[in-house]
Structure formats: structure tokens, C-alpha cells
Amino acid sequence: MKRAHHTFQPAHQSSDRESSDRAIDTNRLDAMLGQLETEHLALIELAKAHKDALAHASVQELNEITMKTSEVLMRIAQIEDARRTMITQDHGSLASLDELMEHFNTNDRDRIGQRRTRLRELIVRVKDEQDAVRQASENLADHMRGLIKQVGASLSHAGTYSHRGAVAPSQSQVVSSLDLVQ
């Protein structure tokens, strides 16, 4: 079923201005919001994969996920730019979606309102997943720092290494031996 083409023209504008302002195609706006939903769902899946890759410390997977995430973020930015361009009025101001929806007909308001609600929910989920990725990354970094300290301490039988694993200047002479006789 094909939807009728609806456009929005702010009611407060004079007829002289109407011809110079761009009309908003609500079907196109709805499609853009749908694309944003799809991309945010992809970000959620990538964040889950990122946590999984951190859990088994797969550098290759982490690199791939980072590249894919960058690609999704670029697509989101492109969609957002197109959306902003579409709704920017000639005098340079950018109307919010809430402001625009006040002027849509009931069907468009409901349809786009549902998209907006789903998109806002997805944005919150993305933020939560990214917070979890950040926490997992910090935990892995803390774990690695702990391992480095342990290795440094075990190698520092003569006090050569500091508690951070770096070579520290020593006042004592280090004498070690290795038995080569079998």
C-alpha cells in the first residue's frame, strides 16, 4: 500500500515566503528515521560483539568491530545531515521534530511520533551498551596492569624492576648465576 505524499509547510509563514521555503516530505522524513533506527540497532549489535571480543581479548575482532562501528557512525551522520538539510528553514533555523510534528496531519504525527519514540529508546540502549563496553574495556585494562605488575614483581628478584614493571635504578649489585651443567 503506497502512502500519500504529505508535505509540511509551517502555518505561520506568509504566502510570499511559502514559495521560497522547502516543504517537508513526511514520507522521506519517516524513511530517514527508519534508517536511523536500523543503524542504531546495528550499533547495539556491534557493542555486544565488542564486549564479547573484549572477553576473549581478540585484537583482530576488536579491530573489525571498530571499523564497522565507524562505518555505522558515518552513515548515521550522513542521514542526520540529510534530515537537518530537509527540515532547515530558509532563514537558517532548525526546527525540532516536536515543533514540526505540531503541524503534521494526524496520521503523519502518529507515524512519525512512533518512529521518534522507537529511535529515542534505541539511542538509550546504545548508550547503555556503550557504557558496558567502556566498563569492560576499563576492567580489561586494570587486569592487564595487574598482570604487568605481577610479572614485574616476579622478574625483580634483585629489585631491578619497579612495581610498575619498569627498570628502576638500583644501588645494589645484581649477581645471578645459571647452572649450565647437566
N, C-alpha and C positions, 0 to 999 in steps of 0.2 A: 504494500500500500504506500503510495507516494504522498508525502505531506505537502500541503500547500506552502508556497513560498511566502514567508512573512518577513516584513522588514519593520524596523523601528525608526521612527523619526521623533525626536523629542518634541512634546506638545508645546513647549514654551517658545519655540522659535517662530519668527515671522515667516511669511511666505517668501520673502526675498532671500532669507537665509536658507530655507528648505532646499532650494535647488543647489546650493553650494555645499551643503553638508552631506556626508556619506550616510546612506541608510544601512542599518544593521540587519543582516540576513540571519534570522534566528536559527534557521536550519544549519547554516555554516557555523554559528556560534555553538550550537548543540554538538555538532560534529567535532569541533575543536575541544570542547570539554570532554567528549568521549575519548578523543586521542590522549588527552591529559590523564584520564582515568587509566587507560591501557598502559601508559608509560609509568605511572605511579605503581601500578600492580607489578610491573617489571622491576622497579626499584625494590619493592618488598621482597620479591623472589631473589634478587641479587644480594640483598642484605642477609637473607637467610643462608645463601650459599657462601657468603663472605664469612659468617660465623662458623660454618661447617669447615671451611678451608683453614680458618684460624685454629680450630680444634685439632686438626691433624697437621698443622704447620706446612701446608703445601704452597710453596712460593710460586710455583707455576700457576696454580689455580687462583691465587691471590692476584697475580698479575693480570690474568684473563678477566677476572671479575672487575678489577679496577678499570680496565679498558672498556668493558661492556657498560659499566656504570657511567663512565664518562660519555659514552655514546648516547645513553638514555638521557642524561642531563642535557646534552647538546640538543637532542630532539625536543625536550621539554622547553628549553629556552627558545627554540625556533617557533614552536606552537604558541608560546606566550607572546613573543614578538608579533606574530601574525594576529593574535587575538587583540593585543593592545592597539595595533595599527587599525584594525577593523573598528574598534569602539572609540578611538580617539576622535574627538570632535575637531572641526577646522580651527577653532581658536586655541587649540593646543592642550586643552584639559582632558583628562582621562576620567571618564565616568566609571564608578564602581558597578559591579554586576548587580548589586542590590538596587542602585539608582536606576539602572537600565530596566530591570525587571518590573519596576513600578509602571512602566509604560507599555509592557508587552500585553498581548491579549491573554486571557485566562489559560488557554491550552499551552501557549509558549511559556508563560510564567510557571505553570506546573511542571512542564517537561524540563525546562532549564533549571528550575529550583531543585528538582530531584537530582539532576546531574551535579549541581553545585554541592548539595548535601553529601552525595557519594564521594565527590572529589575531596571535600574537606575531611571526611572520615579517612580516606586513603592517605592524605597528607599527614594526619596524626599518626596513622600506622607506620608510615615511612619514617617519621621522626622517632617513634618508639624503637623500630628495628635498627635504625642508625645509632641510636643511643646504646642499644645492646651490642652492636658491633664495636663501638668505641670502648665500651666496658670490657669486652672480650679482648680487644687489642691491648688495652692497658694491663689486663691480667696476664696476658702472654708476655708483655714487655717486663712486668715485675718478675714473672717466673724466670725469664732469661737472665735478668740482672742477678737473681738469686743463684742461678747455676754458675754464672761467671764468678760470683764471689766464692762459691764452694770450690770451683776449680782453682781459683787463685789461692785460696787457703790451703788446698791440698798440695799445690806445687810450691808453696812457700815454706818448705821445711827449714830453710835457713833465714826466713824473714825477708826474702828478696822481693816478693810481691806485696803490694798494699792490699787492704781489704777490698778495694775496687778492682783488683786484678791487674793493676799497672805495676811496672817495675819501679820500686822505691829505692832511693839511695840507702845504702846500708853502711853502718860503721864497723860491722864485724866482717871478718874474713870468712868466706864460704869454702868449706872443704868437703868435697863429695868424692866417693870412690865407686868404682864399678868393677865387680869381680868378673874377669874375663876367662878364668879357669873353669873348666867343666869337669 
